[in-house]
Amino acid sequence: MSVRPPGNPGRPIAISRRGRAVAISIVVLIVLIQVLPRINSTYTNWLWFGSVDATSVMRTELLTRIGLFVVVALLVGLAIAAGILLAFRYRPVFLAQPGMPDALARYRAALGDSPAKTVLWVPVAIGLLAGSVAQSGWQSVLAFFNSTPFGQTDAQFGLDISFYAFELPLWRSIVTWLMVAVVLAFLANLVTHYLFGGLRPGAREGALTRAARIQLVSLAGLFILLKAAAYWLDRYELLFRENATFTGAGHTDVNALIPAKIFMFSVAIVCAIAFFSAIVIRDLRIPALATVLLLFSALVVGSAWPLAVEQFSVNPNRAEKEREYIARNIEATRAAYDIGDDRVTYIENWGSADPNPREAGSDVTTLSNVRVLDPNVLSPTFTQLHQLRNFYGFPETLGIDRYTIDGEMRDFLVAARELNPESLQANQRDWINRHTVYTHGNGFVSAPANRVNEIADDAGSDRGGLPNFQVSDLEAIASGQEMVIPVTQPRTYFGPLIAQSDPDYAIVGDNGEGPREYDTDTEQYTYTGEGGVPIGGWINRTAYALRFAERNILLSSLIGADSKIIYDRDPRDRVQKIAPWLTTDTNTYPAVIDGRIKWIVDGYTTLKTYPYAELSSLEAMTADSTNEAGGRVLPDEEVSYIRNSVKATVDAYDGTVDLYAFDESDPVLQTWMKALPGIVQPRDAISEELEEHLRYPEDLFKVQRELLAKYQVDDPGQFFTNDAFWSVPSDPTVTSSIQNPTPPAGGPAGGPAGAQAANRGPVEGPSQPPYYVVVSDPTDPESDEPSFQLISAFRGYEREFLAAHMSASSDPDTYGDITVRVQRPTEPLSQGPNQAQDIMIASPAIAEDRRLWGETAEITEGNLLALPLADDSVLYVEPIYTQRKDQDTAFPRLLRVMVSYDRAVGYAPTLYEALRQVGIEADPDVVRIDESGEAEAEAEAEDSGSPTAASIPRPAAPATGGADEAERATAVRNINQALNAVRSAQGGDLSALGQALEDLQEAVDAYQALGN
């Protein structure tokens, strides 16, 4: 390479040999820094995919990426090179004018006799850059060539949905890259012509040579042709365009924009012909006029005309004009999100105007399985009581699953006792300990969700209110202890908590020196599972030393010939890596299947090009008070189609990933099963035991809940006015502290505090999450068989009254069936979750206890469950937990249960007593929440004639008006104090009990004397 000095344009400057060597060394070093890590990453990824028997996934992805990279790189690079070489090949003979300075002379001299020697790097560099950008679209290519028909057509063009899902994205990408290549070729050709005199802007005559004219107008005409193709494709993309009211092509789009796109397509074809005509006709005014025509048409026909139609035709009559297209949107959205009539059953005019407590008490299935343990609260309790060692831990949010125990299905709080890397202390953080000694967790810990060990009596005591833990771990196996949920392999090497290690890897296996992994205080262990990548050889050791930037992997003598490295231990990450076309649910949970702990992961197939279906953000629709606090949210991705098409399991011991085609009718899943055969197993491969633990996924439920709030409306006119919409309530356990920083000492539920809560507007805050519960089957209320349901309530649009109740079944026989109970529209309206919360915390007894406990304990409100009962009413149940203040070792325990039924409030240590306070009589054995037999004692005392606190009903909610509110509050407080005195006197001196009963009677008489 040489350049000419400014003073002597005819003589090049030679670069020294040493300078060349330095330049080459720098280039090689840059290439190594950029390329070597990618080669090493590719190699280690290949080893990882081989360890999970999924090399076909990486091979297919890699080959597709390489093919796409090569095609686009060649397209762009060759286009630029052709633009340069053609301009150079047909350059004019340049004669410098004497005495005139030539600013471009040095650049022409640098190019020499052939630009290939000096500017070859330009098309190469730009081509490589374009290829690296394009290869990320490998999924579109595979989907295009493996497209599966939906068997459904869009309402506008009558094309199968597969065209929009799998074909249109690639066609758009092809047109885009061709336009990029043509534009870059045009610029390269233009610059080269300018350098060599083919283009001389200042010349009066002959400013453009014939060769330059032909080449430039040809490229410009080709660009206009591609623009015509883009106009043609634009018509289809209008079908998933977001409008103010709905997604999809509206009246203006169908009657103005689509015809405008066709017109612009025709104009572009004519303009392209005009440009090509300039090859023969030496008059550039023709393409210039064509350009003006194209721009004018785009301005008038493409913009002004649709705007005029929108302003003068649609806006004054939008409800009627958009009616047909709103109907299309409703139909498409229901189909795309699987919330059509084939999936959702509506029970209209549900809810009793006059609830019957006796009939409500007959709902044995629901009342016997009321969940009083909140998985979002009790993780510290699990940790403090069953952590075993400081380096073990449990996730912030426990899982909910069900098991059949003694022939009865029960819901359980479940968690794997994982290794918690964040809890390692001092020398435990040493590289050897962190990555070769502390490698795995130990055990599966569960607790029935509707039971505690015994009833807690006082916030200052440590007794009672604790889960009935069922532990299946190494100690239980070694001692021969009978396990309620038997586990044969309790060691957990894979899990979301253990994956928090940074970097996330452990080195395991036999190194010839005996066991070294911590197992118990008396035993070490050597991993014998199939998981992990062998690193006994020096090549693999070097590769992983580079990958994790850790020289100890290369130098440590602890690594032997049979050693393995295990990494990517988060179950979601493993599923996502094997099936990159899936979106995984944020909630994974452990289940014991055939004696082994397996993580269950829900996988979604999604699209964002489903015609007329609502385009929504996954992150926004799935955000609630639970995952916002824990940081577990779906990606900020917009979708218009979703299916829970895959159920996946990850073995907690060896990391084996199994994918099952759960929704085999899903065309997106079928497409990917064709593209990556053998990765997803058929549905009939799901074992019966695994099927019993599959849950309806929370994130899918949240998406469908948000959409059903709108798309339960059938009439387009009502949809347009929004007056029949519902809303998802805010989480009352989060917003209650904002609404009522100091609980009022006013009247009971029906007093002014309750009336004020009923009439106020909706409270803004994070959405209330859905809850897994065991209840009566909503589709067969006469059945005594329990059903595992995911439930949520709806409030009215911009109102807090209960509008509907939604539940989705997780039972194998009815899995995925959604039931929506629609509240009757007449008065009196049922209270919504926030109203029930307000009424409960406004109760004098609850307010007083919260004030007293707050001095020494932290009070936590558990999840507020809205449980439909047999009398078509809703029972709200909310547990209250306390833990001591300012103690690192404190943990929550259940202290009280609040219930709200027909605007009456129950509040007691037991569910049985709380239900009786609202008039629901139930068998004490049925609603028992403890294992101490206290509920039975209460029932026996009642049968023998001895009154108990539970047997004395609290006053019903009075009507507003009447006595002064302060007098009423004092009377209720006296009743509560008398009830506490009766409790204290039970089992003691009979005279004290008699005096307490007399005081209670006086308090009740005083309250009743206040009247209404």
Salt bridges, closest charged atoms under 4 A:
GLU61 OE2 - ARG65 NE 2.90
ASP102 OD2 - ARG108 NH2 2.10
ASP234 OD1 - ARG172 NH2 2.43
ASP234 OD2 - LYS261 NZ 3.51
GLU237 OE2 - ARG172 NE 2.97
ASP253 OD1 - ARG241 NH1 2.47
ASP283 OD2 - ARG285 NH2 3.01
GLU310 OE2 - ARG318 NH2 2.35
GLU322 OE2 - ARG318 NH1 3.15
GLU324 OE2 - ARG328 NH2 3.11
ASP338 OD2 - ARG343 NE 3.17
ASP401 OD1 - ARG402 NH1 3.75
ASP401 OD2 - HIS693 ND1 2.81
GLU454 OE1 - ARG463 NH2 2.87
ASP462 OD2 - ARG884 NH2 3.38
ASP473 OD2 - ARG417 NH1 3.03
ASP504 OD1 - ARG569 NE 2.97
GLU517 OE1 - HIS440 ND1 3.45
ASP519 OD1 - HIS440 NE2 2.87
ASP519 OD2 - ARG491 NH2 2.77
ASP521 OD2 - ARG389 NH2 1.85
ASP568 OD2 - LYS577 NZ 2.70
ASP602 OD1 - LYS647 NZ 2.33
GLU614 OE2 - LYS710 NZ 3.54
ASP624 OD2 - LYS702 NZ 2.61
ASP651 OD2 - ARG596 NE 2.72
ASP651 OD2 - LYS598 NZ 3.28
ASP654 OD2 - ARG596 NH2 3.67
ASP663 OD2 - ARG643 NE 3.98
GLU691 OE2 - ARG683 NH2 3.81
GLU698 OE2 - ARG695 NH2 3.91
ASP699 OD1 - LYS702 NZ 3.87
ASP714 OD1 - ARG334 NH2 2.64
ASP715 OD1 - ARG323 NH2 2.84
ASP838 OD2 - ARG760 NH2 2.13
GLU848 OE2 - ARG851 NH2 2.63
GLU861 OE2 - ARG850 NH1 2.80
GLU913 OE2 - ARG983 NH2 3.26
GLU921 OE1 - ARG916 NE 3.20
GLU931 OE2 - ARG451 NE 3.38
GLU931 OE1 - ARG928 NH2 3.81
GLU936 OE2 - ARG928 NH1 2.79
GLU942 OE1 - ARG916 NH1 3.12
